[in-house]
Amino acid sequence: MLEIDHIVLHADSAKDLKSFKAKLDEAGIPFEPTWGKKAKGFQISNIWFGKQYLEVVNITEAENLWQPKWAKRHSVGERGAYCIFFKLTTPISVLNQTLQNSGIIVTQPERTEFKWFAGLLTKKLPWQFCLTSKIPGTNIEVGFIEYDDGAEQKFAPYMVPNSTDIGLTGLTKPTVYSNEPNEARHWLEKLQAIIGCTVNLSIEERINQVALQLIVTTSNEYNFSGVELSDVSLNPAGN
């Protein structure tokens, strides 16, 4: 079964980030919105749960070096959950070709890179990813990510601040809420049949502002009651 790697979440503004931090502080979840990657026109800050995370994106300028596809979506007013990434256990090139051969819309594998020093320098990060189209009835894409050997261990010291410090250890059981649930379920079933592997993802009908629900796993008796960030709901097990 393919498990969550991370969620891409677009904030509306720096004010939105302050609101996120206030909610997370109240829930006891560590978050430092000023930390993380910065490049022309955008900033990324992560909310860590073990090795899984919410990648919070703040677009600061209309002209930016963020992913062009997502920057365009942001420019027309889309906010909230953009993509749910699943970690691959097989080569991304093989999966990508399988999807393309079966008629699933998917981007070519690419390596995350950032430019700085007036665009003269480029840093390439040790993973590749590809993206499907949006799940029917939603604004959420499915992404697949393959890490280079040893990359996760190398980056472990940078997975901070981390909610494992308070006993929140990971994210699981994602549920995407769709305005077209039957079509979305059919799409997911087709995807799983093509790749020959179950994806840890459920589809339900959307009835309110929540587009994505995640269950937060715990290692102790920490009393986590849940928190909502934009259209993403983080809930304790049992909810």
C-alpha positions as CSV (number, residue, x, y, z in Angstrom):
1,M,0.0,0.0,0.0
2,L,1.2,3.5,-0.9
3,E,1.3,5.8,2.1
4,I,1.3,9.6,2.5
5,D,4.5,11.5,2.1
6,H,3.2,15.0,2.3
7,I,0.4,17.4,1.5
8,V,0.8,20.7,-0.5
9,L,-1.3,23.4,1.1
10,H,-1.5,27.0,-0.3
11,A,-2.0,29.7,2.2
12,D,-3.8,32.9,1.2
13,S,-1.2,35.3,2.7
14,A,1.2,36.0,5.6
15,K,-1.9,36.7,7.6
16,D,-3.1,33.2,6.9
17,L,0.2,31.8,8.2
18,K,-0.3,33.7,11.5
19,S,-3.8,32.2,11.8
20,F,-2.4,28.7,11.1
21,K,0.3,29.3,13.8
22,A,-2.2,30.5,16.4
23,K,-4.4,27.4,15.8
24,L,-1.4,25.0,15.9
25,D,0.0,26.7,19.0
26,E,-3.4,26.2,20.7
27,A,-3.3,22.5,19.7
28,G,0.3,22.2,20.9
29,I,1.7,21.5,17.5
30,P,5.1,23.2,16.7
31,F,5.2,25.3,13.6
32,E,7.6,28.0,12.6
33,P,6.3,29.8,9.4
34,T,9.5,31.8,9.0
35,W,11.6,28.7,8.6
36,G,12.0,26.7,5.4
37,K,12.8,27.3,1.8
38,K,12.6,30.7,0.2
39,A,13.0,31.7,-3.4
40,K,11.8,34.5,-5.7
41,G,8.2,35.2,-4.9
42,F,7.4,32.4,-2.5
43,Q,8.2,30.8,0.8
44,I,7.6,27.3,2.1
45,S,7.2,26.2,5.7
46,N,6.6,22.6,6.8
47,I,4.4,21.2,9.6
48,W,6.1,18.0,10.6
49,F,4.6,14.8,12.0
50,G,7.5,12.4,12.0
51,K,8.7,12.0,8.4
52,Q,5.3,13.2,7.0
53,Y,4.3,16.8,6.7
54,L,2.1,19.6,5.4
55,E,4.0,21.8,3.0
56,V,2.5,25.2,3.5
57,V,3.2,27.5,0.5
58,N,2.9,31.3,0.7
59,I,3.1,33.1,-2.6
60,T,4.5,36.6,-2.0
61,E,4.8,38.0,-5.5
62,A,2.9,37.5,-8.8
63,E,6.2,36.9,-10.5
64,N,7.7,33.9,-8.8
65,L,9.7,30.7,-9.2
66,W,7.2,28.3,-7.6
67,Q,5.9,25.3,-9.6
68,P,4.3,27.1,-12.7
69,K,1.2,24.8,-12.7
70,W,0.5,25.7,-9.1
71,A,1.5,29.3,-9.3
72,K,-1.1,29.7,-12.1
73,R,-3.8,28.0,-9.9
74,H,-2.9,30.4,-7.1
75,S,-3.1,33.4,-9.4
76,V,-6.8,32.7,-10.1
77,G,-7.7,32.4,-6.5
78,E,-7.4,28.7,-5.6
79,R,-6.3,28.1,-2.0
80,G,-6.1,25.2,0.4
81,A,-5.1,21.6,-0.4
82,Y,-3.5,21.3,-3.9
83,C,-1.9,17.9,-3.8
84,I,-1.5,14.7,-1.7
85,F,1.8,13.0,-2.4
86,F,2.4,9.3,-1.9
87,K,5.8,7.7,-1.4
88,L,6.8,5.2,-4.1
89,T,8.5,1.9,-3.5
90,T,9.1,1.3,-7.2
91,P,10.9,3.5,-9.8
92,I,9.0,6.5,-10.7
93,S,9.9,6.1,-14.4
94,V,8.2,2.7,-14.5
95,L,5.1,4.0,-12.7
96,N,4.9,7.0,-15.0
97,Q,5.1,5.0,-18.2
98,T,2.5,2.6,-16.9
99,L,0.1,5.4,-16.2
100,Q,0.7,7.1,-19.5
101,N,0.2,3.8,-21.4
102,S,-3.2,3.3,-19.7
103,G,-4.5,6.8,-20.5
104,I,-4.1,8.4,-17.1
105,I,-3.1,12.1,-17.3
106,V,0.2,12.5,-15.5
107,T,3.2,14.8,-15.8
108,Q,6.7,13.7,-16.7
109,P,8.9,12.9,-13.7
110,E,10.8,16.0,-12.6
111,R,13.3,16.9,-10.0
112,T,12.5,19.7,-7.6
113,E,14.9,22.6,-8.0
114,F,15.3,26.1,-6.8
115,K,17.1,29.1,-8.3
116,W,18.7,31.9,-6.3
117,F,21.4,34.6,-6.7
118,A,19.4,36.3,-9.4
119,G,18.6,33.0,-11.0
120,L,22.3,32.2,-11.7
121,L,22.5,29.3,-9.3
122,T,20.3,26.2,-9.2
123,K,19.9,23.7,-6.3
124,K,18.4,20.3,-7.3
125,L,16.9,18.3,-4.5
126,P,17.2,14.5,-4.1
127,W,13.8,13.3,-5.2
128,Q,11.7,13.1,-8.3
129,F,7.9,13.5,-8.6
130,C,5.0,13.4,-11.0
131,L,1.4,14.6,-10.8
132,T,-1.9,13.4,-12.0
133,S,-4.9,15.6,-12.9
134,K,-7.3,16.7,-10.2
135,I,-9.3,14.0,-8.5
136,P,-12.8,14.4,-10.0
137,G,-15.0,16.9,-8.1
138,T,-12.0,18.3,-6.2
139,N,-9.1,20.7,-6.6
140,I,-6.7,18.1,-5.2
141,E,-4.1,16.3,-7.4
142,V,-2.4,13.0,-6.6
143,G,1.4,13.2,-6.6
144,F,4.0,10.3,-6.6
145,I,7.4,10.9,-5.2
146,E,10.6,8.8,-5.3
147,Y,13.6,9.7,-3.0
148,D,17.2,9.1,-4.0
149,D,18.9,6.5,-1.9
150,G,19.7,7.9,1.5
151,A,17.9,11.2,0.9
152,E,15.4,10.8,3.8
153,Q,18.1,10.0,6.3
154,K,20.2,12.9,5.1
155,F,17.3,15.3,5.5
156,A,16.1,14.0,8.9
157,P,18.0,16.7,10.9
158,Y,16.0,19.3,9.0
159,M,12.6,17.9,9.8
160,V,12.0,20.4,12.6
161,P,10.3,21.5,14.6
162,N,8.6,18.1,14.7
163,S,5.4,17.0,16.4
164,T,7.0,13.8,17.5
165,D,8.3,15.9,20.5
166,I,4.7,15.9,21.8
167,G,3.8,12.4,20.8
168,L,2.2,13.1,17.4
169,T,4.0,10.7,15.1
170,G,2.5,10.7,11.6
171,L,-0.4,11.2,9.2
172,T,-2.6,8.5,7.8
173,K,-6.0,7.5,6.4
174,P,-6.5,10.5,4.2
175,T,-10.1,11.2,3.0
176,V,-10.7,13.4,0.1
177,Y,-14.2,15.0,-0.1
178,S,-15.5,15.3,-3.6
179,N,-18.5,17.0,-5.2
180,E,-18.6,14.0,-7.6
181,P,-17.8,11.1,-5.2
182,N,-18.9,8.3,-7.5
183,E,-16.7,9.6,-10.4
184,A,-13.9,10.2,-8.0
185,R,-14.1,6.6,-6.6
186,H,-14.1,5.2,-10.1
187,W,-11.0,7.3,-11.0
188,L,-9.2,6.0,-7.9
189,E,-10.2,2.4,-8.5
190,K,-8.8,2.7,-12.1
191,L,-5.6,4.3,-10.8
192,Q,-5.0,1.5,-8.3
193,A,-5.8,-1.2,-10.9
194,I,-3.3,0.3,-13.3
195,I,-0.4,0.5,-10.9
196,G,-1.3,-2.8,-9.2
197,C,-1.1,-1.3,-5.7
198,T,-3.6,0.0,-3.2
199,V,-3.3,3.7,-2.4
200,N,-4.2,4.7,1.2
201,L,-6.9,7.1,0.2
202,S,-10.7,7.2,0.7
203,I,-13.3,9.3,-1.2
204,E,-16.4,10.7,0.4
205,E,-19.0,13.3,-0.6
206,R,-18.2,16.8,0.2
207,I,-20.7,18.5,2.6
208,N,-18.8,21.4,4.0
209,Q,-15.6,23.4,3.6
210,V,-13.3,20.5,4.4
211,A,-11.7,19.1,1.3
212,L,-9.2,16.7,2.9
213,Q,-9.2,15.0,6.3
214,L,-6.1,13.3,7.8
215,I,-5.8,11.2,10.9
216,V,-2.9,12.1,13.2
217,T,-1.2,9.1,14.8
218,T,0.1,9.2,18.4
219,S,2.7,7.4,20.5
220,N,1.3,8.3,23.9
221,E,-1.8,9.7,25.7
222,Y,-1.4,13.2,24.3
223,N,-4.8,14.8,24.2
224,F,-5.1,16.0,20.6
225,S,-8.6,17.2,19.7
226,G,-8.0,18.2,16.1
227,V,-7.4,21.4,14.1
228,E,-8.5,22.8,10.8
229,L,-6.1,24.7,8.4
230,S,-7.9,26.2,5.4
231,D,-9.8,23.2,3.9
232,V,-7.6,20.5,5.6
233,S,-8.8,18.9,8.8
234,L,-6.4,17.1,11.1
235,N,-8.2,14.7,13.5
236,P,-7.3,12.3,16.2
237,A,-7.7,8.6,15.7
238,G,-11.3,7.5,16.4
239,N,-12.9,10.5,14.8
